[in-house]
Amino acid sequence: MSTGFRQTDERSLSDILIRHETEIASAWISEQASLISHRPDLLTETELRQQSRALLSEITSAARMDPSLNLANSAWKATRDLLSEISRSRALAGFSPAETASFVFSLRGALMDRLQTVYEEDARSLAAAMRSCSTFVDQLGLVTTSTVLKTREELIKKQQEEMLELSTPVVRLFDGVLCLPLIGTLDSARTQVVMESLLQKIVETGSTIAIIDITGVPTVDTLVAQHLLKTVSAARLMGAECIVSGIRPQIAQTIVHLGVELHNVATKATLADALALAMQKRGLTIQRVNKQA
C-alpha cells in the first residue's frame, strides 16, 4: 500500500504553502500564543515569531523543490535539521515533550483554516487537501518527537554520569594517602568513573597509598570483585598501593566461595584498620597527648 500523497493533492497543498506563507505564519503564531502549552517564561514572543517564520520559510523553500511534501527526500534536509534544532533547544530550555510537540502540531490548525478558505466551494478537494495536510504535519511531528526523545536520553545519561562522579569522591586523608569510599552497586560504568577519579587524584596529589572502602557496597559477586581488581591494578600502574577496607564476614565468605584471588591486595575489616595500616606504611604513628593542667 502506498504511503505517499496523490500528486494533485500534493501540488495543491505545496502551492498553498508557497502562495500564502505570510498569512499561514501569522495564523500559526496566533495559534501557538493561544495554547495552554504556550510558555512565555521559557520563550519570548520575539523568539516564538523568529522560530515559526524561519521554519515555515524552510518548508516553503523545500516545497518549491519537492512538491511531494515527503520529508524523507533530500530536498527537506534543511527543514529537518532546523526543526530538530528548534525542538532540541526547546527541550533543553525546559519544555515538556507535549509542549514541544504542540509547536509543530499547532501548524495543522493554521493550514486547515487556509485550506477551508481556498476550497470553500469544493468539498472533495478540501477533504483531499486536509488529508495531505494531516500527513505532512504528522511527519513534522515525528521529527520533533524523535529529537525530543533523543535529547532527553542525552540529558538523562549526562545526569547519570554526574551522579556517578558525585557518588565516588576521592578524599585526601593526609599527605600521601587517599580514601575512596564506595556506596551502592559497583558496575562497569561506575568502575570506569571510579578509576578515572582515583587515578586523577593520585596524579594531582602524588599519593602512594589509596584506601578503597567497600563498607557501603551491599554485595560482592564475581563481577564486583573483578571491578575492584581492575581499579587496584590501575592504581598500581600509577605507583600507588591499594588497601581494601570494609571486608565484612559475609563478603569474605563470598569471595572465598567464588574463588576470587585478590592478588596480594591488603584487606582490612574496617576503615580505621586500613588507615592504621596506611600510616604504618608511611612511617607515621599516632600518640595520645596528655593535657597539662
C-alpha positions in Angstrom: 0.0 0.0 0.0 1.4 3.4 -0.9 2.1 5.9 1.9 2.7 8.9 -0.4 0.3 11.7 -1.4 -1.7 11.9 -4.5 0.1 14.2 -7.0 -2.8 16.6 -7.4 -3.2 16.9 -3.7 0.5 17.4 -3.1 0.7 20.3 -5.6 -2.4 21.9 -4.2 -1.0 21.9 -0.6 2.5 22.9 -1.6 1.2 25.7 -3.8 -0.9 27.0 -0.9 2.1 26.9 1.4 4.1 28.9 -1.1 1.4 31.4 -2.0 0.1 32.0 1.5 3.2 31.8 3.6 2.7 35.2 5.3 -0.9 34.5 6.2 -0.1 31.0 7.4 2.8 32.2 9.5 0.6 34.9 11.3 -2.2 32.4 11.9 0.3 29.8 13.2 1.9 32.3 15.6 -1.5 33.3 16.9 -2.5 29.6 17.3 0.6 28.9 19.4 0.0 32.0 21.6 -3.4 30.8 22.4 -2.4 27.3 23.5 -2.3 26.2 27.1 1.2 24.8 26.5 2.5 28.3 25.5 5.4 29.1 27.8 6.3 32.8 27.7 8.5 32.3 30.7 10.7 30.0 28.6 10.3 31.5 25.1 9.7 35.2 24.4 7.2 36.4 21.8 10.0 37.5 19.6 11.8 34.2 19.7 8.5 32.4 19.0 7.9 34.5 15.9 11.5 34.0 14.7 11.4 30.3 15.1 8.0 30.0 13.4 8.8 32.2 10.5 12.2 30.6 10.0 10.8 27.1 9.9 7.9 28.0 7.7 10.4 29.7 5.3 12.4 26.5 5.1 9.2 24.5 4.5 8.1 26.7 1.6 11.7 26.6 0.1 11.6 22.8 0.2 8.1 22.7 -1.2 9.3 24.6 -4.3 12.0 22.0 -4.9 9.9 19.0 -3.9 6.1 19.4 -4.0 5.6 15.8 -2.7 6.0 17.1 0.8 7.8 13.9 1.7 10.3 14.8 4.5 12.4 11.7 3.7 13.5 13.3 0.5 16.9 15.1 0.3 15.2 18.4 -0.5 13.8 18.5 3.0 17.1 18.0 4.8 17.4 21.7 5.8 13.9 21.6 7.1 14.5 18.5 9.2 17.7 20.0 10.5 16.1 23.3 11.5 13.1 21.5 13.1 15.5 19.3 15.1 17.5 22.3 16.2 14.4 24.1 17.4 13.0 21.0 19.1 16.3 20.4 20.9 16.6 24.0 22.1 13.0 23.9 23.5 13.6 20.6 25.3 16.8 21.9 26.8 15.0 25.2 27.8 12.6 23.2 29.9 9.6 22.5 27.6 7.9 19.2 28.2 7.7 16.7 25.3 4.0 17.6 24.9 4.7 21.3 24.9 7.5 20.9 22.4 5.3 18.8 20.1 2.4 21.3 20.2 4.7 23.8 18.5 4.5 21.6 15.3 1.0 20.2 15.6 -0.4 23.7 16.0 0.6 24.3 12.4 -2.2 21.9 11.4 -4.9 24.4 12.5 -3.3 27.3 10.6 -3.0 25.2 7.5 -6.6 23.9 7.7 -8.0 27.3 8.1 -6.3 28.4 5.0 -7.4 25.3 3.1 -11.0 26.0 4.1 -10.7 29.5 2.6 -9.2 28.2 -0.6 -11.6 25.3 -1.1 -14.7 26.7 0.5 -16.8 25.7 -2.5 -15.1 22.4 -3.3 -15.7 19.8 -0.5 -14.0 17.0 -2.3 -10.7 18.9 -2.9 -10.9 20.3 0.6 -11.1 16.8 2.1 -8.1 15.6 0.0 -6.1 18.6 0.9 -6.8 18.1 4.6 -5.6 14.5 4.4 -2.4 15.7 2.8 -2.1 18.4 5.4 -2.5 15.9 8.3 0.0 13.6 6.8 2.5 16.4 6.3 2.2 17.8 9.8 2.4 14.3 11.3 5.8 13.9 9.5 7.0 17.1 11.1 5.7 15.8 14.5 7.7 12.6 14.1 10.9 14.6 13.6 10.1 16.7 16.7 9.2 13.7 18.9 12.4 11.8 17.8 14.6 14.8 18.6 13.0 15.4 22.0 13.4 11.7 23.0 17.0 11.7 21.9 17.7 15.0 23.8 16.0 13.6 26.9 18.1 10.4 26.7 21.3 12.5 26.4 20.3 14.6 29.4 19.5 11.5 31.5 22.8 10.0 30.5 24.7 13.2 31.4 22.9 13.4 34.8 23.7 9.7 35.5 27.4 10.4 34.7 27.3 13.5 37.0 25.7 11.4 39.8 28.3 8.8 39.4 31.0 11.4 39.8 29.4 12.8 42.9 28.9 9.3 44.4 32.6 8.4 44.0 34.5 11.2 45.9 38.2 10.7 46.4 39.2 12.1 49.8 42.8 13.1 50.8 43.1 11.8 54.4 46.7 13.1 54.9 49.9 13.5 52.9 50.3 10.6 50.5 47.1 8.8 51.5 43.8 8.9 49.7 40.5 7.3 50.5 37.8 6.2 48.1 34.5 5.3 49.9 32.2 3.3 47.7 28.4 3.2 48.4 25.9 1.2 46.3 26.3 -1.2 43.4 29.6 -1.3 41.5 29.0 -1.9 37.8 31.1 -1.4 34.7 30.1 2.2 34.1 30.8 3.2 37.7 34.1 1.3 37.8 35.3 3.5 34.9 34.4 6.6 36.8 36.0 5.3 40.0 39.2 4.5 38.2 39.4 7.9 36.4 38.7 9.8 39.6 41.2 7.8 41.6 44.0 8.0 39.0 43.4 11.7 38.5 43.7 12.3 42.3 46.8 10.2 42.5 48.5 12.3 39.8 47.3 15.6 41.4 48.5 14.7 45.0 51.4 12.3 44.3 49.8 9.9 46.8 51.3 6.4 47.2 48.5 4.7 49.1 44.8 4.5 48.3 42.2 3.1 50.6 39.2 1.7 48.8 36.4 1.3 51.4 33.6 -1.0 50.3 31.6 -0.8 53.6 28.7 0.7 51.7 28.7 -1.9 48.9 25.8 -4.2 49.7 27.0 -7.4 47.9 30.2 -8.6 46.3 30.0 -11.0 43.4 32.5 -12.1 40.8 31.8 -9.0 38.7 32.3 -6.6 41.6 35.5 -8.4 42.6 36.8 -8.1 39.1 36.0 -4.4 39.0 37.9 -3.9 42.3 40.9 -5.7 40.9 40.8 -3.5 37.8 40.9 -0.4 40.0 43.7 -1.8 42.1 45.7 -2.7 39.1 45.2 0.7 37.5 46.3 2.4 40.7 49.5 0.2 40.9 50.4 1.2 37.4 50.3 4.8 38.7 52.6 3.9 41.6 50.0 3.7 44.3 49.4 0.7 46.6 45.7 0.0 47.4 44.2 -1.2 50.7 40.6 -2.6 50.5 38.6 -2.0 53.7 35.1 -2.9 54.7 35.6 -6.7 54.2 32.7 -8.0 56.3 32.4 -11.7 57.2 29.7 -12.3 54.6 31.8 -10.6 51.9 34.9 -12.6 52.9 32.9 -15.9 52.7 31.5 -14.8 49.3 35.0 -14.0 47.9 36.3 -17.4 49.1 33.3 -19.2 47.8 33.7 -17.5 44.4 37.4 -18.4 44.3 38.4 -14.8 43.7 42.0 -14.1 44.4 42.8 -10.5 45.4 46.4 -11.0 44.2 48.3 -9.8 47.4 45.9 -6.9 47.9 45.9 -5.7 51.5 42.4 -6.0 53.1 41.1 -4.8 56.4 37.7 -5.2 58.1 37.3 -1.5 58.9 38.3 1.8 57.6 40.1 2.5 60.9 42.2 -0.6 60.5 43.0 0.4 56.9 44.0 3.9 58.0 46.3 2.5 60.7 48.0 0.3 58.1 48.4 3.2 55.7 50.0 5.3 58.4 52.4 2.4 59.3 53.4 2.1 55.7 54.1 5.8 55.6 56.2 5.5 58.8 53.7 7.5 60.9 52.4 6.8 64.3 49.6 8.3 66.5 50.3 9.2 70.1 48.0 10.4 72.8 48.8 13.9 74.0 48.3 14.3 77.8 46.6 17.5 78.7 48.6 19.6 81.1 46.8 21.1 84.0 
